[in-house]
């Protein structure tokens, strides 16, 4: 014991790590510990851990007994123990054994030979400061050990998930009497020791993987209730007891779903335990789940961790390379309690979130699910969940759920592999699923679909192409389409894409309002584009995504079907699409020399085929001044640039301007346009300066030298949506937005009470003055307020592109708005 005391006094304290996230596992830099991937000739039967943990709960001393059965004749064994742990001695069946250490592996020479089926016990006396996997703080500590085979960091074991301790674990944990130590299984007794200490004795009699053996020790309040014949226990931190009560209510619903869908809770003879700990972690320790305080009211997290009692704890994957069997399976099943709690929308919200997150991860890492360099990556979790969702839709509920129950019953209490899952599923499906498992688990990425549709001569033609550049050239997938008309949908399909990267479907039907892909949310894919060939074509040609952020939002508000075409990604739109759309809106943003010859040809082609075109391009007039394209095709000439002004006035009686007025952000010098008699007519102007929007007299063209991002939705002024609606109506495309009455509001003056200066690193300095209590706010281009300061007198602040919530904002244009007691606003452009 003197030796142990020396070890403890020589250790450095370990502080609480606030960086742990939900589940605490995912890391793109994960590496399999090379020293731990070893074979062994024995089977672990039981662990007994007897340790004392010393304040500030960063160090321990004690022993661990590993009882095993020889699987062949052996005279030496290997097990794992972290290098931070100092070994005092090792005894085999009471006899001192010699050993050597290489990294985290301990090689023991057995005092005698053991033959097949003989049982022996290895007792290791040790002490140390566990590296990384003892989390202390909040006057207590907990363990969390799955992500890096880290159980060896705090106790001797064979630390691979495929060798469970067949008959469980016994733990004796000695701590100060101010905290309560919770472990796996049932508490058998509490011993009172000298020095104000307790020893908590716990026994768990089920097979258990090393990473699921755990401790959580805090000043807990214990809440207990019965459910479906077994005990629910919640260990609540003192300040969060009410949250624990709420969580127990949710737990009963979740358990009822799993008890019915899979099988009765596998550890019903012991407890369903849940513990609050600091931070924002969740970990499925067997019968002893831990939740960070931040996760303690998150139903999805509860559903996920409780589901692990079946998928991961009772039935465990054979190795980390096949972690999908734990995490992917359970991530899918977590959605079924949400179906019970929140209805079908709760289920759909969760799986669509999983699909979006999995696709984003695929775009970043391009890893397969099996043998991934990151076995806890979001593709393992969420693409893995979608593997099950697609398999369920392929097999049907009457086969999928019974097959999954048989898979669970067959391998429960032990480990299973991908091939064993496939064998069970094939036995129910009645055909080979090798192609399905290979495509979704061993290949990378996803189908990227480009869909186009057109209605001609009472025939609807739909074509879908796979255009992905990563993963298989052709995914074998079923595709369904939704045909929309008057808010009702007809689902057609599935149509299988197998030998070819495209399918074409023709239907005799009336013209639909729109066509969508995968309307019933069955497929893991990303949509490159869906071409509503008889809708409005919105050409995003400014390279910043503003068309999608701003213009598409307006079209959605107006309930007008559009196809968004990103020139940077897809090149210029094809003539066949331009020919069939109802109108083209071409947006160039502030790009210099935006109207290249090939772009002009596309616009001429549209006009020659009777397709109206609206162009929002501030730099085109100066680029093409004096050209026939400007004067003859678009109907205006270039007359210089504006000075800053806020009022953008519609021409009375004009079908686009209609006597309206818009608020122009006074920071950009836009082009002044002069209509060409006989070709163009002025629609909107700056008073005393000249026109900014000109329309053709043939009802085919509208040109704006001001981008909509500079038109601000101010009370009393018309909105961006009204301008777009008027243009659409001018083109003969009816919209629900009518003419607005515009209040007479004084034009805002100059900016003497607000200044902006810029510095390196994207920093912006704002200086404002006001004699009364005033708010200075920053808005993004959609009008969403992202930052606010309240002040009186002077305000001198630095703003570095973060919002009120602390999150980093995307690069782009922002507006500072100074409100002086509600009387006026000054708006400036921020980068």
C-alpha positions in Angstrom: 0.0 0.0 0.0 3.0 2.3 0.5 3.9 1.7 -3.1 0.4 2.7 -4.2 0.6 5.9 -2.2 3.9 6.9 -3.9 2.2 6.3 -7.3 -0.7 8.5 -6.3 1.4 11.4 -5.0 3.5 11.5 -8.2 0.5 12.0 -10.5 -0.7 15.3 -12.1 -4.4 16.2 -11.8 -6.6 15.8 -14.9 -9.2 18.5 -15.5 -12.7 18.0 -16.9 -12.7 18.0 -20.7 -15.5 20.2 -22.1 -14.9 19.1 -25.6 -16.8 15.9 -25.4 -19.7 15.8 -27.9 -22.8 13.6 -28.1 -21.7 9.9 -28.0 -18.1 11.3 -27.7 -16.8 8.9 -30.4 -16.6 10.4 -33.9 -13.2 11.5 -35.1 -11.9 11.6 -38.7 -8.4 11.0 -37.2 -9.3 7.7 -35.5 -6.6 5.1 -35.8 -6.9 1.4 -34.8 -4.4 0.9 -31.9 -1.7 -1.3 -33.6 -0.5 -2.8 -30.3 -4.0 -3.9 -29.3 -4.9 -5.9 -32.4 -3.6 -9.2 -31.0 -4.9 -12.8 -31.1 -5.3 -14.7 -27.9 -5.8 -18.4 -26.9 -8.1 -17.8 -24.0 -11.7 -16.7 -23.4 -12.4 -14.1 -20.8 -15.2 -15.2 -18.4 -15.3 -12.5 -15.8 -13.7 -9.3 -14.5 -13.5 -8.2 -10.9 -12.3 -4.6 -10.4 -11.5 -3.4 -6.9 -10.1 0.2 -6.9 -10.1 3.4 -4.9 -10.4 6.6 -6.8 -8.7 9.6 -5.2 -9.6 13.3 -5.3 -9.6 15.3 -7.5 -10.8 12.0 -9.1 -7.9 11.7 -11.6 -6.0 8.7 -10.1 -6.7 5.3 -8.8 -5.1 2.3 -7.1 -6.3 -1.3 -6.6 -6.5 -4.6 -8.5 -8.3 -6.3 -11.3 -8.9 -10.1 -11.6 -9.5 -11.4 -15.1 -10.8 -15.0 -15.0 -10.5 -16.9 -18.3 -10.7 -20.3 -19.9 -7.9 -21.7 -22.0 -8.9 -22.5 -25.6 -5.8 -24.5 -26.3 -2.6 -25.4 -24.4 -1.0 -22.2 -23.2 2.0 -21.2 -21.1 1.8 -17.4 -21.7 -0.9 -14.8 -22.4 -1.2 -11.2 -23.4 -3.7 -8.5 -22.2 -4.0 -4.7 -22.4 -3.2 -2.0 -19.9 -2.4 1.7 -20.6 1.1 2.9 -20.1 -0.1 5.5 -17.6 -1.0 2.6 -15.3 1.9 1.4 -13.1 1.9 -2.4 -12.3 2.9 -3.4 -8.9 2.6 -7.2 -9.4 0.7 -9.9 -11.3 -0.4 -13.1 -9.8 -1.8 -16.1 -11.7 -4.0 -18.4 -9.4 -2.1 -16.9 -6.4 1.4 -17.4 -7.8 3.5 -14.4 -8.8 4.1 -14.2 -12.6 6.8 -12.5 -14.6 5.8 -10.1 -17.4 7.0 -7.6 -20.0 5.3 -4.6 -21.5 5.3 -3.2 -25.0 3.2 0.0 -25.4 -0.3 -0.9 -24.0 0.2 -4.7 -24.2 1.4 -6.8 -21.2 3.0 -10.2 -22.0 2.7 -12.6 -19.0 4.6 -15.9 -18.5 2.2 -18.3 -16.8 3.7 -20.1 -13.7 2.3 -23.3 -15.1 0.9 -24.7 -18.3 -2.9 -24.6 -18.8 -4.7 -27.0 -21.1 -7.9 -26.6 -23.1 -11.0 -25.7 -21.0 -8.9 -25.1 -17.8 -9.9 -21.9 -15.9 -7.4 -19.6 -14.5 -7.3 -16.1 -12.9 -4.9 -13.3 -13.5 -4.8 -10.7 -10.7 -3.1 -7.4 -11.5 -2.2 -4.9 -8.7 -1.8 -1.4 -10.3 -2.2 2.3 -9.9 -2.0 5.4 -12.0 -3.7 8.3 -13.7 -5.9 7.0 -16.5 -5.1 8.7 -19.8 -8.0 10.5 -21.4 -10.8 8.2 -20.2 -11.4 9.4 -16.6 -13.5 12.5 -16.8 -13.5 14.4 -13.6 -15.2 17.6 -12.5 -18.4 18.8 -10.8 -17.2 17.1 -7.7 -17.2 13.6 -9.2 -16.1 11.6 -12.2 -17.2 9.1 -14.9 -15.6 6.8 -17.4 -16.3 6.7 -21.2 -14.2 4.2 -23.1 -15.6 3.1 -26.5 -14.0 5.4 -29.0 -10.4 4.2 -28.9 -10.4 0.8 -27.2 -9.8 2.8 -24.1 -11.0 0.5 -21.3 -7.3 -0.5 -20.9 -6.6 3.1 -19.9 -8.1 2.4 -16.5 -8.2 -1.4 -15.9 -6.4 -4.5 -17.2 -8.4 -6.4 -19.8 -8.4 -7.9 -23.2 -9.7 -4.7 -24.8 -11.3 -5.8 -28.0 -15.1 -5.9 -28.4 -15.3 -9.4 -29.7 -14.2 -11.0 -26.4 -17.0 -10.3 -24.0 -16.7 -11.3 -20.4 -19.1 -14.2 -20.5 -20.4 -14.0 -17.0 -20.1 -10.2 -16.5 -18.2 -8.0 -14.1 -18.0 -7.3 -10.4 -16.9 -3.9 -9.2 -15.8 -2.6 -5.8 -15.4 1.2 -6.0 -14.1 3.2 -3.0 -14.7 6.9 -3.0 -15.3 9.7 -0.5 -18.7 9.4 1.2 -19.9 12.6 -0.4 -20.5 10.8 -3.7 -22.3 7.7 -4.9 -20.6 5.3 -7.3 -22.9 3.8 -9.9 -21.7 0.8 -12.0 -23.1 -1.9 -14.2 -25.7 -4.3 -12.8 -27.1 -4.4 -9.3 -25.6 -2.9 -6.1 -25.0 -5.7 -3.5 -23.8 -3.7 -0.6 -22.1 -0.5 0.6 -19.2 -0.7 3.0 -18.3 2.1 5.4 -14.6 2.7 5.7 -12.4 4.9 7.8 -11.5 8.4 6.6 -15.1 9.2 5.4 -15.1 6.7 2.6 -17.6 4.2 1.1 -17.0 1.1 -1.0 -19.8 0.5 -3.4 -20.1 -3.2 -4.4 -21.8 -3.9 -7.8 -22.4 -7.2 -9.6 -23.4 -7.6 -13.3 -24.1 -11.1 -14.5 -24.5 -10.7 -18.2 -21.9 -11.0 -21.0 -20.3 -7.6 -21.4 -17.8 -6.0 -23.7 -14.9 -4.1 -22.1 -15.9 -0.7 -23.4 -19.3 -1.0 -21.7 -17.9 -1.5 -18.2 -18.3 1.9 -16.4 -18.4 4.0 -13.3 -20.3 7.3 -12.7 -19.8 8.8 -9.3 -21.5 12.1 -8.1 -23.7 13.3 -5.3 -26.7 11.7 -6.8 -30.4 11.7 -6.0 -31.8 8.3 -6.9 -35.2 8.1 -8.7 -36.8 4.7 -9.1 -39.9 3.3 -10.7 -41.2 0.0 -12.2 -41.9 -0.5 -15.9 -43.1 -3.6 -17.7 -41.9 -5.8 -14.8 -38.4 -4.4 -14.4 -36.7 -1.5 -12.6 -35.9 1.9 -14.0 -33.4 3.9 -12.0 -32.3 7.4 -12.7 -29.2 8.9 -10.9 -29.8 12.7 -11.0 -27.5 15.5 -10.3 -28.8 17.8 -7.5 -29.7 20.7 -9.8 -31.4 18.6 -12.5 -33.8 16.4 -10.6 -36.9 17.8 -12.5 -35.2 17.0 -15.8 -34.6 13.4 -14.6 -38.3 13.0 -13.8 -39.2 14.2 -17.3 -36.6 11.8 -18.8 -38.0 8.9 -16.9 -41.4 9.6 -18.4 -39.9 9.6 -21.9 -37.9 6.4 -21.1 -41.0 4.4 -20.4 -42.4 5.3 -23.9 -39.0 4.4 -25.5 -38.7 1.1 -23.7 -42.3 0.1 -24.6 -41.5 0.6 -28.3 -38.3 -1.5 -28.1 -39.8 -4.2 -25.8 -42.4 -4.7 -28.6 -40.4 -4.1 -31.7 -37.3 -6.2 -30.7 -37.7 -8.1 -27.5 -38.1 -7.4 -23.8 -35.3 -5.3 -22.3 -32.3 -7.7 -22.2 -31.2 -6.8 -18.6 -34.6 -6.8 -17.0 -33.4 -9.0 -14.1 -31.0 -6.1 -13.0 -31.9 -2.5 -13.9 -32.4 0.0 -16.6 -30.0 2.6 -15.2 -29.4 6.2 -16.4 -26.9 8.7 -15.0 -26.5 12.4 -15.4 -22.9 13.7 -15.8 -21.4 17.1 -16.7 -20.9 18.1 -20.4 -22.7 17.0 -23.5 -21.9 13.3 -23.9 -24.1 10.2 -24.3 -22.7 6.7 -23.9 -24.5 3.4 -23.8 -22.7 1.8 -20.8 -24.5 -1.5 -20.1 -27.4 -1.0 -17.7 -25.7 2.3 -16.7 -26.2 4.9 -19.5 -24.6 8.3 -19.1 -26.0 11.6 -20.4 -24.3 14.9 -20.3 -26.5 17.6 -18.8 -26.9 19.2 -22.2 -28.4 15.9 -23.5 -30.7 15.3 -20.6 -33.8 16.7 -22.3 -33.0 15.4 -25.8 -35.5 12.7 -26.8 -33.5 11.6 -29.8 -30.4 11.0 -27.6 -32.4 9.1 -25.1 -33.9 6.9 -27.8 -30.5 6.3 -29.3 -28.7 5.4 -26.0 -31.5 3.2 -24.7 -31.7 1.4 -28.1 -28.0 0.4 -27.6 -29.1 -1.9 -24.8 -30.3 -4.2 -27.7 -28.1 -3.1 -30.6 -24.5 -2.8 -29.3 -24.7 -4.1 -25.7 -26.7 -7.3 -25.7 -25.7 -7.9 -29.3 -22.3 -6.5 -30.2 -20.4 -6.1 -33.5 -17.5 -8.5 -34.0 -14.9 -5.7 -34.4 -14.5 -2.0 -34.8 -14.4 -2.3 -38.6 -18.0 -3.4 -38.5 -19.2 -0.8 -35.9 -22.1 -0.2 -38.3 -23.8 -3.2 -36.7 -24.0 -1.2 -33.5 -24.3 2.4 -34.6 -26.0 2.2 -38.0 -28.6 -0.3 -36.8 -29.3 1.6 -33.6 -29.4 5.0 -35.4 -32.3 3.6 -37.5 -34.1 2.1 -34.6 -33.9 5.4 -32.6 -36.5 6.8 -35.0 -39.3 4.4 -34.0 -39.8 5.8 -30.4 -39.8 9.3 -32.1 -42.6 8.0 -34.3 -44.5 7.1 -31.1 -43.8 10.3 -29.3 -43.9 12.9 -32.2 -45.9 11.1 -34.8 -44.9 10.3 -38.4 -43.4 13.8 -38.8 -41.0 13.0 -35.9 -39.9 9.9 -37.7 -39.5 11.6 -41.0 -37.7 14.6 -39.4 -35.1 12.3 -37.8 -34.3 10.2 -40.9 -34.2 13.2 -43.2 -31.7 14.8 -40.8 -29.7 11.6 -40.8 -29.7 11.6 -44.6 -28.6 15.2 -44.8 -25.8 14.7 -42.2 -24.6 11.4 -43.8 -24.5 13.0 -47.3 -22.5 16.0 -45.9 -20.0 13.6 -44.3 -19.7 11.6 -47.6 -18.9 14.8 -49.4 -16.1 15.5 -46.9 -14.5 12.1 -46.3 -15.7 9.6 -49.0 -15.3 6.6 -46.6 -17.1 3.3 -46.9 -19.2 2.2 -44.0 -17.2 -1.0 -43.5 -13.5 -0.8 -42.7 -13.8 3.0 -42.5 -10.8 4.9 -41.2 -13.3 6.5 -38.9 -15.5 3.8 -37.5 -17.6 6.4 -35.6 -18.1 8.7 -38.6 -21.5 10.0 -39.4 -21.7 7.8 -42.4 -21.4 4.8 -40.1 -24.2 6.2 -38.0 -26.5 7.9 -40.5 -25.8 6.3 -43.9 -25.8 3.1 -41.8 -29.3 4.0 -40.6 -30.4 4.6 -44.2 -29.0 1.2 -45.2 -31.6 -0.3 -42.9 -34.3 2.1 -44.1 -33.7 1.1 -47.7 -33.4 -2.6 -46.8 -36.7 -2.4 -45.0 -38.4 -0.8 -48.0 -36.8 -3.5 -50.3 -38.0 -6.4 -48.1 -41.2 -4.9 -46.7 -42.2 -4.7 -43.1 -43.6 -8.2 -42.9 -40.1 -9.6 -43.7 -37.7 -7.0 -42.4 -38.8 -6.8 -38.8 -39.2 -10.5 -38.2 -35.7 -11.0 -39.8 -34.2 -8.4 -37.5 -35.8 -10.1 -34.5 -34.3 -13.4 -35.5 -30.9 -11.8 -36.1 -31.1 -10.4 -32.5 -32.3 -13.7 -30.9 -29.7 -15.7 -32.8 -26.6 -13.7 -31.7 -27.8 -12.0 -28.5 -25.4 -12.2 -25.6 -22.4 -12.4 -28.0 -21.1 -10.9 -31.2 -22.2 -10.9 -34.8 -20.7 -10.0 -38.2 -22.0 -8.4 -41.4 -22.0 -11.7 -43.1 -24.2 -13.2 -40.4 -26.6 -10.3 -40.7 -26.8 -10.8 -44.4 -27.4 -14.5 -44.0 -30.4 -14.0 -41.8 -31.9 -11.2 -44.0 -31.4 -13.4 -47.1 -33.2 -16.3 -45.5 -36.3 -14.1 -45.2 -36.0 -12.2 -48.4 -35.6 -15.4 -50.4 -32.9 -14.1 -52.7 -29.3 -12.8 -52.6 -28.6 -9.5 -51.0 -24.9 -9.5 -51.7 -25.3 -6.7 -54.2 -27.2 -4.5 -51.7 -24.7 -5.1 -48.8 -21.7 -4.5 -51.1 -23.2 -1.4 -52.7 -24.1 0.4 -49.6 -21.6 -0.8 -47.1 -18.4 -1.4 -49.0 -18.7 1.2 -51.7 -18.4 5.0 -51.0 -20.7 8.0 -51.5 -24.2 8.0 -53.0 -26.3 8.4 -56.2 -26.3 12.0 -57.4 -29.5 12.4 -59.5 -30.3 14.9 -62.2 -34.0 14.9 -63.1 -35.7 16.6 -66.0 -39.4 16.6 -67.0 -41.5 18.2 -69.7 -45.2 18.1 -70.7 -46.0 18.1 -74.4 -49.1 16.8 -76.3 -50.7 15.4 -73.2 -47.6 13.3 -72.4 -45.4 13.8 -69.3 -41.8 12.7 -69.9 -39.5 12.3 -66.9 -35.8 11.4 -67.2 -33.5 10.7 -64.3 -29.7 10.4 -64.6 -27.0 9.3 -62.2 -24.3 11.9 -62.5 -22.1 11.2 -59.4 -18.3 11.4 -59.8 -17.5 9.5 -56.6 -18.5 5.9 -55.7 -20.0 3.4 -58.2 -20.7 4.7 -61.7 -24.2 3.1 -61.4 -26.0 2.5 -58.2 -28.7 -0.2 -58.4 -31.6 1.7 -57.0 -35.4 2.0 -57.1 -36.7 5.5 -57.9 -40.2 6.9 -57.3 -41.6 10.2 -58.6 -44.4 12.4 -57.2 -46.8 14.0 -59.6 -48.3 17.1 -58.0 -51.5 18.8 -58.9 -53.5 21.2 -56.7 -51.7 20.1 -53.5 -52.4 16.4 -54.1 -49.8 13.9 -55.2 -49.7 10.7 -57.2 -46.7 8.5 -56.6 -45.4 6.5 -59.5 -42.8 3.8 -59.5 -40.5 2.3 -58.3 -38.5 2.3 -61.5 -35.2 0.5 -61.2 -31.9 1.9 -62.3 -29.7 -1.2 -62.7 -27.7 -1.6 -65.9 -27.9 2.0 -67.1 -27.2 5.3 -65.4 -30.6 6.7 -66.6 -34.3 5.9 -66.8 -37.0 7.6 -68.9 -40.7 7.4 -67.9 -43.6 8.6 -70.2 -47.1 9.0 -68.9 -50.3 10.2 -70.6 -51.6 12.7 -68.2 -52.6 16.4 -67.8 -49.8 18.9 -67.1 -48.8 18.7 -63.4 -47.9 21.6 -61.2 -44.6 19.9 -60.4 -42.7 16.7 -60.3 -40.6 15.6 -57.3 -38.3 12.6 -56.7 -38.5 10.2 -53.8 -41.7 11.6 -52.4 -42.0 8.9 -49.7 -38.5 9.4 -48.4 -37.1 6.0 -49.3 -33.7 6.6 -50.9 -30.3 7.7 -49.8 -29.3 10.1 -52.6 -28.6 13.8 -53.4 -30.5 15.8 -56.0 -28.3 17.6 -58.4 -31.2 19.3 -60.0 -34.9 18.7 -60.8 -35.7 20.5 -64.1 -39.2 21.7 -64.1 -39.1 22.2 -67.8 -42.4 24.1 -68.0 -41.7 26.2 -64.9 -39.4 29.2 -64.4 -35.7 28.8 -65.0 -33.6 30.7 -62.4 -30.0 30.9 -63.7 -27.6 31.5 -60.8 -24.6 33.1 -62.6 -23.0 35.2 -59.9 -20.9 32.4 -58.4 -21.8 33.2 -54.8 -25.1 31.2 -54.3 -27.1 34.4 -53.7 -29.6 33.4 -56.3 -30.4 30.3 -54.2 -30.4 32.2 -51.0 -32.4 35.2 -52.1 -34.2 34.8 -55.4 -35.3 31.2 -54.8 -36.7 32.2 -51.4 -38.9 34.8 -53.1 -40.2 32.3 -55.7 -41.0 29.9 -53.0 -42.9 32.7 -51.2 -44.8 33.4 -54.4 -45.5 29.6 -54.8 -44.0 29.6 -58.3 -42.3 26.4 -59.5 -38.7 27.1 -60.6 -35.6 25.2 -61.7 -32.4 26.6 -60.1 -29.5 26.3 -62.6 -26.1 27.0 -61.1 -23.8 28.0 -64.0 -20.6 27.4 -61.9 -21.6 23.7 -61.3 -23.4 22.8 -64.5 -22.3 25.2 -67.2 -24.8 27.2 -69.3 -28.4 25.7 -69.5 -29.2 23.6 -72.6 -31.3 25.0 -75.4 -33.9 22.2 -74.8 -34.5 23.4 -71.3 -34.7 27.1 -72.2 -37.1 26.3 -75.0 -39.6 24.6 -72.7 -39.6 26.9 -69.6 -42.2 29.6 -69.1 -39.6 32.3 -68.3 -35.9 32.8 -67.6 -34.5 34.9 -64.7 -30.8 35.4 -65.2 -28.9 36.7 -62.1 -25.2 37.8 -62.4 -24.6 39.5 -59.1 -21.6 41.9 -59.1 -19.4 39.9 -61.4 -17.4 42.0 -63.8 -18.0 41.5 -67.5 -20.8 39.1 -66.8 -22.5 38.9 -70.2 -20.0 36.9 -72.3 -20.9 36.1 -75.9 -22.1 32.6 -75.2 -24.4 34.0 -72.5 -25.8 36.6 -74.9 -26.5 33.8 -77.4 -28.5 31.9 -74.7 -30.6 35.0 -74.0 -31.1 35.6 -77.8 -32.1 32.0 -78.2 -34.7 32.3 -75.4 -36.2 35.5 -76.9 -36.3 34.0 -80.4 -38.2 31.0 -79.1 -40.8 33.2 -77.3 -39.4 32.7 -73.8 -39.5 35.9 -71.7 -36.2 36.9 -69.9 -35.6 39.0 -66.8 -32.0 39.9 -66.2 -30.6 41.3 -62.9 -27.0 42.4 -63.8 -25.5 45.6 -62.4 -22.3 45.3 -64.5 -23.8 44.4 -67.9 -24.6 48.1 -69.0 -21.1 49.4 -68.5 -19.6 46.2 -70.1 -21.8 46.3 -73.2 -22.3 50.1 -73.6 -22.8 51.0 -77.3 -23.6 47.4 -78.4 -26.7 46.4 -80.4 -27.4 43.7 -77.7 -28.0 46.4 -75.2 -30.0 48.8 -77.3 -31.8 46.5 -79.7 -32.2 43.2 -77.7 -32.7 44.7 -74.2 -34.0 48.1 -75.1 -31.8 50.6 -73.3 -28.5 52.5 -73.3 -25.9 53.1 -70.6 -26.0 56.6 -69.0 -23.4 56.3 -66.2 -23.8 55.4 -62.6 -26.0 56.6 -59.7 -24.9 58.4 -56.6 -26.1 56.8 -53.4 -29.8 57.2 -52.9 -32.4 55.2 -51.0 -35.6 55.7 -53.0 -36.3 53.4 -56.0 -39.5 54.7 -57.5 -41.9 52.8 -59.8 -43.3 54.5 -62.9 -47.0 55.2 -62.4 -49.1 53.0 -64.5 -46.2 50.8 -65.6 -47.0 47.0 -65.4 -43.7 46.4 -63.5 -43.4 49.6 -61.5 -47.1 50.4 -60.9 -46.3 53.6 -59.0 -44.7 51.6 -56.2 -41.5 52.5 -54.3 -38.7 50.3 -53.0 -36.0 51.1 -50.4 -32.6 50.8 -52.1 -29.6 50.3 -49.7 -27.6 53.4 -50.3 -24.1 51.9 -50.6 -23.8 50.8 -54.2 -23.5 52.9 -57.4 -25.8 51.1 -59.9 -26.0 51.8 -63.6 -28.3 54.5 -64.9 -30.4 53.3 -67.9 -32.0 55.3 -70.7 -34.8 53.5 -72.6 -34.5 53.3 -76.4 -37.6 54.6 -78.0 -39.5 51.8 -79.7 -37.5 49.1 -77.9 -37.7 49.8 -74.2 -39.7 51.6 -71.6 -38.6 52.8 -68.2 -40.3 51.0 -65.3 -38.4 52.0 -62.1 -36.1 55.0 -61.5 -34.1 56.9 -58.9 -35.8 60.4 -58.6 -33.7 62.9 -60.4 -31.1 60.4 -61.6 -32.5 58.0 -64.1 -33.9 54.5 -64.6 -32.7 51.3 -63.0 -35.2 48.9 -64.5 -36.3 48.9 -68.1 -38.8 46.6 -69.8 -39.2 45.7 -73.4 -42.3 46.8 -75.1 -42.9 43.3 -76.5 -43.6 41.7 -73.1 -40.5 39.6 -73.4 -37.7 41.4 -71.5 -37.1 43.1 -68.2 -33.6 44.4 -67.3 -32.6 45.5 -63.8 -29.2 47.2 -63.1 -29.8 46.7 -59.3 -29.5 43.3 -57.7 -32.3 42.4 -55.3 -29.8 42.1 -52.4 -29.7 45.9 -52.4 -33.5 46.2 -52.2 -34.3 46.1 -48.5 -37.7 45.1 -47.1 -38.6 48.2 -45.1 -41.9 49.0 -43.4 -44.0 51.2 -45.7 -42.1 50.3 -48.8 -42.8 47.5 -51.3 -41.0 44.2 -50.9 -38.7 42.3 -53.2 -41.5 39.8 -53.7 -43.8 42.5 -55.2 -41.1 43.4 -57.8 -40.7 39.7 -58.8 -44.5 39.2 -58.8 -45.0 42.2 -61.1 -42.4 40.9 -63.5 -44.0 37.4 -63.6 -47.4 38.9 -64.1 -46.0 41.0 -67.0 -44.7 37.8 -68.5 -48.1 36.2 -68.2 -47.3 34.0 -65.2 -50.0 34.6 -62.5 -48.8 35.0 -58.9 -50.8 35.5 -55.7 -49.1 38.9 -54.8 -51.0 42.0 -55.8 -50.3 45.7 -55.8 -49.4 47.1 -52.4 -50.4 50.5 -51.0 -47.2 52.4 -50.1 -47.1 54.8 -47.2 -45.3 58.1 -47.6 -42.2 57.7 -45.5 -39.4 60.4 -45.4 -36.3 59.4 -47.3 -33.6 58.5 -44.9 -30.8 61.0 -44.6 -27.0 60.4 -44.7 -24.9 58.4 -42.2 -23.4 60.9 -39.8 -24.4 58.9 -36.8 -22.9 55.6 -37.9 -19.5 54.7 -39.4 -17.8 51.5 -40.4 -14.2 50.7 -40.9 -12.5 47.5 -41.9 -9.3 45.7 -40.7 -7.4 42.6 -41.6 -8.7 39.2 -40.7 -12.3 40.0 -41.7 -12.8 42.3 -38.7 -15.3 45.1 -38.8 -15.4 48.1 -36.4 -18.7 49.9 -35.9 -19.0 53.3 -34.3 -22.4 54.9 -33.5 -23.8 57.7 -31.4 -27.2 58.4 -30.1 -28.5 60.6 -27.3 -31.2 58.1 -26.4 -31.3 54.3 -25.8 -30.7 52.8 -29.2 -30.2 49.4 -30.9 -27.5 48.8 -33.5 -28.3 45.5 -35.3 -26.6 43.5 -38.1 -28.8 41.8 -40.6 -28.0 39.2 -43.3 -29.2 39.5 -46.9 -32.4 37.7 -46.1 -33.4 40.2 -43.5 -32.6 37.9 -40.5 -31.1 39.8 -37.5 -27.9 38.1 -36.4 -26.4 40.6 -33.9 -27.7 43.4 -31.7 -26.1 45.9 -29.3 -28.1 48.2 -27.1 -26.4 51.5 -26.1 -26.9 55.2 -25.2 -24.3 57.8 -26.1 -21.4 56.2 -27.9 -20.9 52.6 -29.1 -17.5 51.5 -30.5 -17.4 47.7 -31.1 -15.6 45.1 -33.1 -17.7 42.6 -35.1 -15.9 39.6 -36.5 -18.8 37.8 -38.3 -20.3 36.0 -35.3 -23.9 36.1 -34.3 -25.6 36.7 -31.0 -25.6 32.9 -30.5 -21.8 32.8 -30.9 -21.8 30.8 -34.1 -19.6 31.8 -37.0 -21.6 33.4 -39.8 -20.9 32.7 -43.5 -19.0 35.2 -45.6 -21.2 37.6 -47.5 -23.0 40.9 -47.3 -24.5 42.2 -44.1 -26.2 45.4 -43.1 -25.8 47.5 -40.0 -29.1 49.1 -39.0 -29.2 51.9 -36.4 -32.5 52.5 -34.8 -32.9 55.9 -33.2 -35.9 55.6 -30.9 -37.9 54.2 -33.8 -37.6 57.4 -35.9 -35.1 56.4 -38.5 -32.7 53.8 -39.7 -29.3 54.1 -41.3 -28.2 51.0 -43.2 -24.6 50.4 -44.3 -23.0 47.5 -46.2 -20.7 45.2 -44.2 -18.5 42.6 -45.7 
